[in-house]
Amino acid sequence: TNMQETFYLCTSLEKGPSRIPNSVIEFYNAFRDCTKLSGTIEMYANLNGKTLENGRVDYEYCFKNSATEGEGLILKCTDDIYNLFYQETSNNKMNGFVCEETNTNIKLQKISN
């Protein structure tokens, strides 16, 4: 499933889907600029950092400039997604390909089995 730019520029979107299934293999810009996004999303997507036809990475900027207003977003991720998205050295512990904004209020968690 391709979710490229599905909610891109949906600045009034407050709640996204509760679950992103493992059938999702392209997630580029999926929630980019969804500034009011909040709640919890469980990420089971099948992303691996592959390069798409447009030259971008399959998850690049998927949450760029998202969850900058309101309560914030909790991303519960499978181990693979967590390892792909996590970056110890960034201010918000998120890889710059996921979201490069330091004011983003996204909390990354592992899904407990």
C-alpha positions, 0 to 999 in steps of 0.5 A: 500500500502506498501512503505517500502524501496521504495527509500532506498539508492537512493542517487541521487533522487532529486524529490520524488512523490508530494503526498503520498496517504492515501492508504500507511500504511507501510512507513519504510525506504521509503526515507532513505539515499535520501541525495539529496531529495528536493521539496515538498511532501504532506503526506496523508499516513495512519500511526499510529505507529504500529509495523510491522512484522520485529519489526519496526514501520510503519514510522520508519526512513522513512526520515533518512539521507535524504535531507542533500544536496541541497535545502531541503524538505518540508513535508506537512502533515495531522494533524495526520501525523504532530502529529506523526512526530513532536517533539518539543524538537528535533533540526529539530522538527522531531521525532527521528523515522522519521529522527535522523540526525540533519543536515537533511533539512526537514521542517514540515508543516500542510496541510491547508484545 
